[in-house]
Amino acid sequence: MTDKTGDQQSGMLLIGYGGEIQRIAPQATAVAQRDVVMKAVFRSIWYSEDEDPTLNTSGVPWSTHYYGDNYPRLQRVKARWDPRDVFHHALCIELPA
């Protein structure tokens, strides 16, 4: 579906996983979900927990949904390479407390 400017407003993407991607350990990269055969990505343009983490009512932090157990390691990387939090948005890796 597109809006009057031609920008896509919603869609679905199926990403095939499995095979070689499963040879990489979940903690080796930021993408922790490597034990699946396929990912379905649904996209809609409106505010959701993806764009506003305060709307997440699941009881599971958004960072766990996205990064699994890799988040603390990614926070250490952020602290080393972006200690002043120059690269910041609603879903960025936060500096460690």
N, CA, C and O atoms as a GROMACS GRO file, in nm:
protein
  388
    1MET      N    1   0.084  -0.116   0.000
    1MET     CA    2   0.000   0.000   0.000
    1MET      C    3   0.089   0.123   0.000
    1MET      O    4   0.192   0.125   0.068
    2THR      N    5   0.053   0.225  -0.074
    2THR     CA    6   0.131   0.348  -0.078
    2THR      C    7   0.043   0.467  -0.044
    2THR      O    8  -0.078   0.463  -0.061
    3ASP      N    9   0.107   0.573   0.005
    3ASP     CA   10   0.032   0.695   0.032
    3ASP      C   11   0.038   0.785  -0.091
    3ASP      O   12   0.088   0.744  -0.195
    4LYS      N   13  -0.013   0.908  -0.079
    4LYS     CA   14  -0.021   0.996  -0.195
    4LYS      C   15   0.116   1.039  -0.247
    4LYS      O   16   0.125   1.086  -0.361
    5THR      N   17   0.222   1.024  -0.167
    5THR     CA   18   0.356   1.060  -0.215
    5THR      C   19   0.425   0.941  -0.279
    5THR      O   20   0.535   0.956  -0.334
    6GLY      N   21   0.362   0.824  -0.274
    6GLY     CA   22   0.423   0.705  -0.332
    6GLY      C   23   0.507   0.626  -0.233
    6GLY      O   24   0.564   0.523  -0.268
    7ASP      N   25   0.516   0.675  -0.108
    7ASP     CA   26   0.593   0.604  -0.007
    7ASP      C   27   0.515   0.481   0.039
    7ASP      O   28   0.394   0.487   0.059
    8GLN      N   29   0.586   0.372   0.057
    8GLN     CA   30   0.521   0.249   0.103
    8GLN      C   31   0.483   0.264   0.249
    8GLN      O   32   0.564   0.309   0.330
    9GLN      N   33   0.361   0.227   0.283
    9GLN     CA   34   0.310   0.239   0.418
    9GLN      C   35   0.305   0.106   0.492
    9GLN      O   36   0.308   0.104   0.616
   10SER      N   37   0.297  -0.004   0.423
   10SER     CA   38   0.294  -0.134   0.488
   10SER      C   39   0.348  -0.239   0.393
   10SER      O   40   0.353  -0.219   0.271
   11GLY      N   41   0.387  -0.351   0.449
   11GLY     CA   42   0.437  -0.459   0.366
   11GLY      C   43   0.483  -0.575   0.450
   11GLY      O   44   0.484  -0.567   0.573
   12MET      N   45   0.521  -0.681   0.386
   12MET     CA   46   0.572  -0.800   0.453
   12MET      C   47   0.692  -0.850   0.376
   12MET      O   48   0.693  -0.851   0.253
   13LEU      N   49   0.793  -0.891   0.449
   13LEU     CA   50   0.916  -0.943   0.390
   13LEU      C   51   0.944  -1.079   0.452
   13LEU      O   52   0.944  -1.092   0.575
   14LEU      N   53   0.967  -1.180   0.372
   14LEU     CA   54   1.007  -1.312   0.422
   14LEU      C   55   1.155  -1.329   0.395
   14LEU      O   56   1.201  -1.318   0.281
   15ILE      N   57   1.230  -1.356   0.501
   15ILE     CA   58   1.375  -1.370   0.491
   15ILE      C   59   1.410  -1.515   0.521
   15ILE      O   60   1.382  -1.565   0.630
   16GLY      N   61   1.470  -1.582   0.426
   16GLY     CA   62   1.511  -1.720   0.447
   16GLY      C   63   1.636  -1.728   0.534
   16GLY      O   64   1.737  -1.666   0.503
   17TYR      N   65   1.628  -1.803   0.641
   17TYR     CA   66   1.741  -1.830   0.727
   17TYR      C   67   1.772  -1.978   0.717
   17TYR      O   68   1.707  -2.051   0.642
   18GLY      N   69   1.867  -2.022   0.792
   18GLY     CA   70   1.906  -2.162   0.786
   18GLY      C   71   2.036  -2.176   0.709
   18GLY      O   72   2.091  -2.077   0.661
   19GLY      N   73   2.084  -2.295   0.698
   19GLY     CA   74   2.208  -2.318   0.625
   19GLY      C   75   2.327  -2.249   0.690
   19GLY      O   76   2.347  -2.260   0.811
   20GLU      N   77   2.405  -2.179   0.610
   20GLU     CA   78   2.529  -2.117   0.657
   20GLU      C   79   2.510  -2.015   0.768
   20GLU      O   80   2.596  -2.003   0.855
   21ILE      N   81   2.399  -1.943   0.768
   21ILE     CA   82   2.378  -1.840   0.871
   21ILE      C   83   2.373  -1.902   1.010
   21ILE      O   84   2.407  -1.836   1.109
   22GLN      N   85   2.331  -2.028   1.020
   22GLN     CA   86   2.323  -2.093   1.150
   22GLN      C   87   2.459  -2.141   1.201
   22GLN      O   88   2.470  -2.185   1.315
   23ARG      N   89   2.560  -2.133   1.119
   23ARG     CA   90   2.694  -2.172   1.165
   23ARG      C   91   2.758  -2.065   1.252
   23ARG      O   92   2.853  -2.092   1.325
   24ILE      N   93   2.705  -1.943   1.245
   24ILE     CA   94   2.758  -1.832   1.325
   24ILE      C   95   2.686  -1.832   1.460
   24ILE      O   96   2.564  -1.839   1.466
   25ALA      N   97   2.763  -1.826   1.566
   25ALA     CA   98   2.705  -1.827   1.700
   25ALA      C   99   2.618  -1.704   1.723
   25ALA      O  100   2.652  -1.596   1.675
   26PRO      N  101   2.507  -1.717   1.796
   26PRO     CA  102   2.418  -1.603   1.820
   26PRO      C  103   2.489  -1.485   1.884
   26PRO      O  104   2.452  -1.370   1.858
   27GLN      N  105   2.590  -1.509   1.968
   27GLN     CA  106   2.659  -1.401   2.035
   27GLN      C  107   2.772  -1.340   1.950
   27GLN      O  108   2.838  -1.246   1.995
   28ALA      N  109   2.793  -1.390   1.829
   28ALA     CA  110   2.902  -1.341   1.744
   28ALA      C  111   2.866  -1.212   1.670
   28ALA      O  112   2.956  -1.139   1.626
   29THR      N  113   2.739  -1.182   1.654
   29THR     CA  114   2.695  -1.060   1.586
   29THR      C  115   2.579  -0.999   1.662
   29THR      O  116   2.534  -1.054   1.762
   30ALA      N  117   2.530  -0.886   1.614
   30ALA     CA  118   2.414  -0.823   1.679
   30ALA      C  119   2.286  -0.900   1.653
   30ALA      O  120   2.190  -0.886   1.730
   31VAL      N  121   2.280  -0.980   1.549
   31VAL     CA  122   2.160  -1.056   1.515
   31VAL      C  123   2.161  -1.188   1.592
   31VAL      O  124   2.232  -1.282   1.556
   32ALA      N  125   2.081  -1.193   1.698
   32ALA     CA  126   2.082  -1.311   1.784
   32ALA      C  127   1.992  -1.423   1.733
   32ALA      O  128   2.014  -1.539   1.767
   33GLN      N  129   1.893  -1.390   1.652
   33GLN     CA  130   1.795  -1.490   1.608
   33GLN      C  131   1.850  -1.566   1.487
   33GLN      O  132   1.822  -1.531   1.373
   34ARG      N  133   1.927  -1.670   1.514
   34ARG     CA  134   1.988  -1.748   1.407
   34ARG      C  135   1.941  -1.893   1.406
   34ARG      O  136   1.992  -1.974   1.329
   35ASP      N  137   1.846  -1.927   1.491
   35ASP     CA  138   1.802  -2.066   1.502
   35ASP      C  139   1.666  -2.087   1.437
   35ASP      O  140   1.591  -2.176   1.479
   36VAL      N  141   1.633  -2.009   1.338
   36VAL     CA  142   1.505  -2.020   1.269
   36VAL      C  143   1.528  -2.052   1.122
   36VAL      O  144   1.639  -2.034   1.071
   37VAL      N  145   1.426  -2.099   1.055
   37VAL     CA  146   1.435  -2.129   0.912
   37VAL      C  147   1.397  -2.006   0.830
   37VAL      O  148   1.452  -1.984   0.722
   38MET      N  149   1.304  -1.926   0.882
   38MET     CA  150   1.257  -1.810   0.808
   38MET      C  151   1.212  -1.704   0.907
   38MET      O  152   1.159  -1.735   1.013
   39LYS      N  153   1.233  -1.576   0.870
   39LYS     CA  154   1.181  -1.464   0.948
   39LYS      C  155   1.076  -1.394   0.864
   39LYS      O  156   1.090  -1.378   0.743
   40ALA      N  157   0.970  -1.353   0.930
   40ALA     CA  158   0.868  -1.271   0.865
   40ALA      C  159   0.877  -1.132   0.927
   40ALA      O  160   0.869  -1.117   1.049
   41VAL      N  161   0.894  -1.032   0.844
   41VAL     CA  162   0.903  -0.894   0.889
   41VAL      C  163   0.779  -0.821   0.838
   41VAL      O  164   0.756  -0.813   0.717
   42PHE      N  165   0.701  -0.769   0.930
   42PHE     CA  166   0.582  -0.693   0.894
   42PHE      C  167   0.612  -0.546   0.919
   42PHE      O  168   0.666  -0.510   1.023
   43ARG      N  169   0.577  -0.462   0.824
   43ARG     CA  170   0.608  -0.320   0.834
   43ARG      C  171   0.482  -0.238   0.814
   43ARG      O  172   0.409  -0.256   0.716
   44SER      N  173   0.458  -0.149   0.907
   44SER     CA  174   0.347  -0.054   0.895
   44SER      C  175   0.397   0.081   0.945
   44SER      O  176   0.476   0.087   1.039
   45ILE      N  177   0.352   0.185   0.884
   45ILE     CA  178   0.391   0.319   0.926
   45ILE      C  179   0.285   0.372   1.022
   45ILE      O  180   0.184   0.428   0.980
   46TRP      N  181   0.311   0.355   1.146
   46TRP     CA  182   0.238   0.417   1.255
   46TRP      C  183   0.320   0.389   1.379
   46TRP      O  184   0.410   0.306   1.375
   47TYR      N  185   0.290   0.457   1.488
   47TYR     CA  186   0.372   0.436   1.606
   47TYR      C  187   0.345   0.300   1.666
   47TYR      O  188   0.230   0.260   1.683
   48SER      N  189   0.449   0.232   1.696
   48SER     CA  190   0.442   0.101   1.761
   48SER      C  191   0.558   0.095   1.858
   48SER      O  192   0.632   0.192   1.873
   49GLU      N  193   0.575  -0.018   1.925
   49GLU     CA  194   0.688  -0.029   2.017
   49GLU      C  195   0.820  -0.022   1.941
   49GLU      O  196   0.923   0.008   2.002
   50ASP      N  197   0.819  -0.048   1.808
   50ASP     CA  198   0.941  -0.036   1.731
   50ASP      C  199   0.988   0.109   1.724
   50ASP      O  200   1.108   0.135   1.725
   51GLU      N  201   0.895   0.202   1.716
   51GLU     CA  202   0.931   0.342   1.705
   51GLU      C  203   0.924   0.414   1.839
   51GLU      O  204   0.990   0.516   1.857
   52ASP      N  205   0.846   0.364   1.932
   52ASP     CA  206   0.831   0.424   2.063
   52ASP      C  207   0.835   0.314   2.168
   52ASP      O  208   0.732   0.253   2.198
   53PRO      N  209   0.953   0.288   2.224
   53PRO     CA  210   0.967   0.178   2.320
   53PRO      C  211   0.876   0.191   2.442
   53PRO      O  212   0.852   0.091   2.510
   54THR      N  213   0.825   0.310   2.471
   54THR     CA  214   0.736   0.325   2.587
   54THR      C  215   0.602   0.257   2.564
   54THR      O  216   0.526   0.236   2.659
   55LEU      N  217   0.570   0.221   2.438
   55LEU     CA  218   0.445   0.152   2.409
   55LEU      C  219   0.456   0.000   2.423
   55LEU      O  220   0.357  -0.071   2.404
   56ASN      N  221   0.572  -0.050   2.456
   56ASN     CA  222   0.594  -0.193   2.473
   56ASN      C  223   0.530  -0.237   2.605
   56ASN      O  224   0.577  -0.198   2.712
   57THR      N  225   0.424  -0.316   2.597
   57THR     CA  226   0.356  -0.364   2.718
   57THR      C  227   0.379  -0.512   2.741
   57THR      O  228   0.310  -0.573   2.823
   58SER      N  229   0.476  -0.571   2.672
   58SER     CA  230   0.499  -0.716   2.681
   58SER      C  231   0.570  -0.757   2.809
   58SER      O  232   0.566  -0.874   2.847
   59GLY      N  233   0.634  -0.663   2.877
   59GLY     CA  234   0.714  -0.698   2.995
   59GLY      C  235   0.855  -0.739   2.959
   59GLY      O  236   0.938  -0.760   3.048
   60VAL      N  237   0.884  -0.750   2.830
   60VAL     CA  238   1.018  -0.784   2.782
   60VAL      C  239   1.078  -0.658   2.721
   60VAL      O  240   1.016  -0.598   2.633
   61PRO      N  241   1.196  -0.616   2.764
   61PRO     CA  242   1.255  -0.495   2.708
   61PRO      C  243   1.272  -0.506   2.556
   61PRO      O  244   1.300  -0.614   2.505
   62TRP      N  245   1.255  -0.394   2.486
   62TRP     CA  246   1.270  -0.395   2.340
   62TRP      C  247   1.407  -0.445   2.300
   62TRP      O  248   1.422  -0.512   2.198
   63SER      N  249   1.509  -0.414   2.381
   63SER     CA  250   1.645  -0.456   2.348
   63SER      C  251   1.658  -0.608   2.348
   63SER      O  252   1.736  -0.663   2.271
   64THR      N  253   1.582  -0.676   2.433
   64THR     CA  254   1.584  -0.823   2.434
   64THR      C  255   1.515  -0.878   2.310
   64THR      O  256   1.562  -0.976   2.252
   65HIS      N  257   1.404  -0.814   2.268
   65HIS     CA  258   1.338  -0.856   2.144
   65HIS      C  259   1.434  -0.846   2.026
   65HIS      O  260   1.439  -0.937   1.943
   66TYR      N  261   1.509  -0.738   2.018
   66TYR     CA  262   1.595  -0.714   1.903
   66TYR      C  263   1.728  -0.788   1.910
   66TYR      O  264   1.771  -0.847   1.811
   67TYR      N  265   1.792  -0.787   2.027
   67TYR     CA  266   1.931  -0.832   2.036
   67TYR      C  267   1.954  -0.955   2.123
   67TYR      O  268   2.066  -1.003   2.131
   68GLY      N  269   1.851  -1.006   2.189
   68GLY     CA  270   1.869  -1.122   2.275
   68GLY      C  271   1.971  -1.095   2.384
   68GLY      O  272   1.974  -0.987   2.442
   69ASP      N  273   2.054  -1.193   2.410
   69ASP     CA  274   2.157  -1.180   2.514
   69ASP      C  275   2.277  -1.098   2.468
   69ASP      O  276   2.372  -1.080   2.544
   70ASN      N  277   2.275  -1.049   2.346
   70ASN     CA  278   2.388  -0.972   2.292
   70ASN      C  279   2.389  -0.827   2.338
   70ASN      O  280   2.490  -0.758   2.321
   71TYR      N  281   2.280  -0.778   2.397
   71TYR     CA  282   2.268  -0.635   2.427
   71TYR      C  283   2.379  -0.583   2.520
   71TYR      O  284   2.436  -0.478   2.488
   72PRO      N  285   2.413  -0.649   2.631
   72PRO     CA  286   2.521  -0.596   2.716
   72PRO      C  287   2.653  -0.581   2.640
   72PRO      O  288   2.726  -0.484   2.661
   73ARG      N  289   2.684  -0.676   2.553
   73ARG     CA  290   2.808  -0.666   2.474
   73ARG      C  291   2.800  -0.547   2.379
   73ARG      O  292   2.897  -0.474   2.362
   74LEU      N  293   2.684  -0.527   2.317
   74LEU     CA  294   2.667  -0.414   2.226
   74LEU      C  295   2.675  -0.281   2.302
   74LEU      O  296   2.722  -0.182   2.247
   75GLN      N  297   2.631  -0.279   2.426
   75GLN     CA  298   2.644  -0.158   2.506
   75GLN      C  299   2.792  -0.127   2.534
   75GLN      O  300   2.832  -0.010   2.535
   76ARG      N  301   2.872  -0.230   2.555
   76ARG     CA  302   3.015  -0.208   2.575
   76ARG      C  303   3.080  -0.153   2.448
   76ARG      O  304   3.167  -0.066   2.454
   77VAL      N  305   3.038  -0.206   2.332
   77VAL     CA  306   3.088  -0.154   2.204
   77VAL      C  307   3.047  -0.008   2.188
   77VAL      O  308   3.129   0.075   2.148
   78LYS      N  309   2.922   0.024   2.220
   78LYS     CA  310   2.873   0.162   2.212
   78LYS      C  311   2.956   0.253   2.301
   78LYS      O  312   2.994   0.362   2.259
   79ALA      N  313   2.985   0.210   2.423
   79ALA     CA  314   3.063   0.290   2.517
   79ALA      C  315   3.204   0.317   2.464
   79ALA      O  316   3.260   0.424   2.486
   80ARG      N  317   3.259   0.220   2.394
   80ARG     CA  318   3.395   0.238   2.340
   80ARG      C  319   3.396   0.330   2.219
   80ARG      O  320   3.481   0.418   2.210
   81TRP      N  321   3.303   0.310   2.125
   81TRP     CA  322   3.306   0.381   1.997
   81TRP      C  323   3.218   0.506   1.991
   81TRP      O  324   3.238   0.590   1.903
   82ASP      N  325   3.124   0.519   2.081
   82ASP     CA  326   3.036   0.636   2.082
   82ASP      C  327   3.007   0.678   2.226
   82ASP      O  328   2.891   0.682   2.267
   83PRO      N  329   3.111   0.708   2.304
   83PRO     CA  330   3.093   0.736   2.446
   83PRO      C  331   3.010   0.862   2.474
   83PRO      O  332   2.955   0.876   2.583
   84ARG      N  333   3.001   0.952   2.378
   84ARG     CA  334   2.920   1.074   2.395
   84ARG      C  335   2.780   1.060   2.339
   84ARG      O  336   2.702   1.156   2.340
   85ASP      N  337   2.745   0.941   2.290
   85ASP     CA  338   2.611   0.911   2.239
   85ASP      C  339   2.571   1.004   2.124
   85ASP      O  340   2.459   1.054   2.118
   86VAL      N  341   2.666   1.025   2.033
   86VAL     CA  342   2.641   1.110   1.916
   86VAL      C  343   2.538   1.045   1.825
   86VAL      O  344   2.448   1.113   1.775
   87PHE      N  345   2.549   0.916   1.804
   87PHE     CA  346   2.457   0.843   1.718
   87PHE      C  347   2.341   0.793   1.805
   87PHE      O  348   2.350   0.687   1.868
   88HIS      N  349   2.234   0.869   1.807
   88HIS     CA  350   2.125   0.840   1.898
   88HIS      C  351   1.990   0.853   1.828
   88HIS      O  352   1.967   0.945   1.750
   89HIS      N  353   1.900   0.760   1.857
   89HIS     CA  354   1.761   0.765   1.815
   89HIS      C  355   1.682   0.678   1.913
   89HIS      O  356   1.741   0.621   2.005
   90ALA      N  357   1.553   0.667   1.895
   90ALA     CA  358   1.468   0.598   1.994
   90ALA      C  359   1.508   0.452   2.016
   90ALA      O  360   1.487   0.399   2.125
   91LEU      N  361   1.565   0.388   1.915
   91LEU     CA  362   1.599   0.246   1.928
   91LEU      C  363   1.749   0.219   1.926
   91LEU      O  364   1.793   0.108   1.898
   92CYS      N  365   1.829   0.321   1.955
   92CYS     CA  366   1.973   0.298   1.950
   92CYS      C  367   2.016   0.216   2.072
   92CYS      O  368   1.946   0.207   2.172
   93ILE      N  369   2.134   0.158   2.059
   93ILE     CA  370   2.196   0.091   2.173
   93ILE      C  371   2.225   0.200   2.277
   93ILE      O  372   2.289   0.300   2.246
   94GLU      N  373   2.179   0.181   2.398
   94GLU     CA  374   2.202   0.280   2.503
   94GLU      C  375   2.335   0.255   2.570
   94GLU      O  376   2.381   0.141   2.578
   95LEU      N  377   2.396   0.362   2.617
   95LEU     CA  378   2.520   0.348   2.692
   95LEU      C  379   2.492   0.272   2.822
   95LEU      O  380   2.382   0.283   2.877
   96PRO      N  381   2.590   0.196   2.870
   96PRO     CA  382   2.568   0.125   2.997
   96PRO      C  383   2.545   0.227   3.109
   96PRO      O  384   2.595   0.339   3.104
   97ALA      N  385   2.469   0.186   3.209
   97ALA     CA  386   2.439   0.276   3.321
   97ALA      C  387   2.564   0.307   3.401
   97ALA      O  388   2.558   0.381   3.500
   0.00000   0.00000   0.00000
